[in-house]
Amino acid sequence: MDQYSGDEQSYIPQFGDDQKPQIGMRFDSLEDAFSFYKQYARESGFSARMSNSKKSKKTNEITWKKFVRFKEGHTDDIRWSKQTQNDQPRKERARGETRTGCLSKISVVKEQTGPGWVVSTFIESHNHPLSTPSKVHLLRSHRGISASKKMLSQQFAEANVPTCQQMRLFEMESGGPEHVGFIKRDIRNYEKKC
């Protein structure tokens, strides 16, 4: 699925040119462009997210948008929470590094005339190994609870069915954990919102 290249660690998904983003590729909307990049990310073995954008000063419309690998950027080793009663910040527990500074990205610009968007930048190499096909369903941008599953989960919760048993039922219905489309944490997060 990926290829190690060069002296520095660089992983490039193996795709034909017709399956990956190309500079000059056109999309009808920003949502279509992100949807295409998310599908490319899923097939490649990484998770995508929206990043920076620029707006026109005249119209206040977005004219440039960047989509990146979920691991783009860096996080600080020490995180500070809200200040305590003595106005002293307190340290939160250290967490594993989730951002690796990956430079993989795609940028799209709005066409001068019309509603379309055009790919202006595409960097396909990653500084980390990519996920295997058996694990890609666990990545954040490829998960989501459908409206029908949310309603069913709500009914299960009202009947006091624990989250782990709900997941087993969803897995049996879907034909395995890789076909469910979400994980136990997603159900818990949804239940907290309700």
C-alpha positions in Angstrom: 0.0 0.0 0.0 2.8 2.4 0.7 6.4 2.6 -0.5 9.5 3.7 1.5 11.5 6.2 -0.5 14.7 8.1 0.0 17.1 8.7 2.9 14.5 10.5 5.1 11.5 8.5 6.1 8.9 9.1 3.4 5.9 7.0 2.6 4.0 7.4 -0.6 0.7 5.7 -1.3 0.8 3.5 -4.4 -2.0 4.7 -6.8 -2.4 5.3 -10.5 -2.5 8.9 -11.5 -6.2 8.7 -12.2 -7.0 7.8 -8.6 -5.1 10.5 -6.8 -5.5 14.3 -6.7 -3.8 16.2 -9.6 -2.9 19.9 -9.8 -5.5 21.5 -12.0 -8.2 18.9 -11.1 -11.6 20.7 -10.8 -14.5 20.2 -8.3 -17.9 21.7 -8.3 -17.8 22.5 -4.6 -15.5 22.7 -1.6 -17.5 19.7 -0.1 -16.8 17.7 -3.3 -13.1 18.4 -3.1 -12.9 17.4 0.6 -15.0 14.3 -0.1 -12.6 13.3 -2.9 -9.6 13.8 -0.6 -11.2 11.8 2.2 -11.8 8.9 -0.1 -8.2 9.1 -1.4 -7.1 9.2 2.3 -9.2 6.2 3.1 -7.8 4.2 0.2 -4.2 5.3 1.1 -4.5 4.5 4.8 -4.6 7.9 6.5 -7.2 10.3 8.1 -7.9 13.7 6.6 -9.1 17.0 8.1 -9.8 20.5 7.0 -7.1 23.1 7.8 -6.4 26.7 6.9 -8.5 28.9 4.6 -8.4 32.4 3.2 -11.3 34.7 2.6 -11.8 37.5 0.0 -11.6 40.9 1.7 -14.4 42.1 -0.7 -16.9 39.4 -0.4 -15.8 37.6 2.8 -16.1 34.2 0.8 -13.6 31.5 1.2 -11.2 31.6 -1.8 -8.6 29.1 -0.7 -8.8 26.0 1.5 -6.2 23.4 2.6 -6.9 19.8 3.5 -4.3 17.9 5.5 -3.4 14.6 7.0 -4.8 14.4 10.5 -1.2 14.2 11.9 -0.2 17.5 10.3 1.4 20.0 12.8 2.8 19.5 16.3 1.4 19.5 19.8 3.2 20.8 22.9 4.5 18.2 25.5 2.9 20.0 28.4 -0.7 21.2 28.1 -2.1 23.8 30.4 -5.7 23.7 31.6 -7.9 26.6 32.8 -6.4 28.5 35.7 -7.1 27.3 39.2 -8.5 29.4 42.1 -5.0 30.9 42.8 -4.7 32.1 39.2 -2.0 29.4 38.7 -2.3 27.2 35.6 -2.2 23.5 36.4 -0.6 20.9 34.2 -2.7 18.2 32.6 -1.5 14.7 32.2 1.0 14.2 29.3 -0.6 12.4 26.3 1.0 10.5 23.4 2.1 12.5 20.4 -0.8 12.6 17.9 0.7 15.0 15.5 3.9 14.1 13.6 4.4 17.2 11.4 3.3 15.3 8.3 3.4 17.6 5.3 0.9 15.7 3.1 -1.8 18.1 1.9 -4.0 19.3 -0.9 -4.9 23.0 -1.5 -7.8 24.1 -3.6 -8.6 27.6 -4.9 -11.9 29.1 -6.0 -12.2 29.7 -9.7 -12.4 33.3 -10.7 -15.6 32.7 -12.6 -18.1 30.2 -11.5 -18.6 28.1 -8.3 -15.8 25.6 -9.0 -12.7 24.8 -7.1 -9.3 23.8 -8.6 -6.4 21.8 -7.0 -3.4 24.2 -6.7 -1.1 22.1 -4.4 -0.8 18.4 -3.8 1.9 16.8 -1.6 1.5 13.0 -1.4 4.4 11.9 0.8 4.0 11.1 4.5 6.7 11.1 7.3 5.1 8.0 8.9 3.8 4.6 7.9 0.2 4.5 6.7 -2.5 2.4 8.2 -3.3 -1.1 6.9 -6.6 -1.7 5.1 -7.8 -3.7 8.2 -7.3 -0.7 10.5 -8.3 2.2 8.3 -11.9 2.1 9.5 -10.7 3.1 12.9 -9.3 6.5 11.7 -11.3 9.6 12.7 -12.3 11.0 9.4 -13.6 7.6 8.2 -16.0 7.2 11.2 -19.5 8.5 11.7 -22.8 7.4 13.2 -25.7 7.5 10.8 -29.0 8.9 11.9 -30.6 5.5 12.0 -27.8 4.1 14.2 -28.0 7.1 16.5 -31.7 6.5 17.0 -31.1 2.8 17.6 -28.3 3.6 20.1 -30.7 6.0 21.9 -33.3 3.2 22.2 -30.7 0.8 23.4 -29.6 3.3 26.1 -33.1 3.8 27.2 -33.4 0.0 27.6 -30.2 0.1 29.7 -28.1 -1.9 27.1 -24.4 -1.2 27.9 -22.3 0.5 25.2 -20.1 -2.6 24.7 -23.2 -4.8 24.0 -24.5 -2.1 21.7 -21.3 -2.4 19.7 -21.6 -6.2 19.5 -25.1 -5.9 18.1 -24.0 -3.3 15.5 -21.0 -5.5 14.6 -23.3 -8.6 14.1 -25.8 -6.5 12.0 -23.0 -5.0 9.9 -20.9 -8.1 9.3 -17.9 -7.3 11.5 -16.3 -4.3 13.3 -14.7 -3.0 10.1 -18.2 -2.5 8.5 -19.9 -0.7 11.5 -18.5 2.8 10.6 -17.8 3.9 14.2 -16.3 2.8 17.4 -17.5 2.5 21.1 -16.0 5.9 21.9 -18.2 7.5 19.2 -21.4 6.1 20.8 -20.2 7.3 24.3 -19.6 10.8 22.9 -23.0 10.8 21.2 -24.7 9.7 24.5 -23.0 12.5 26.4 -24.5 15.1 23.9 -28.0 13.7 24.4 
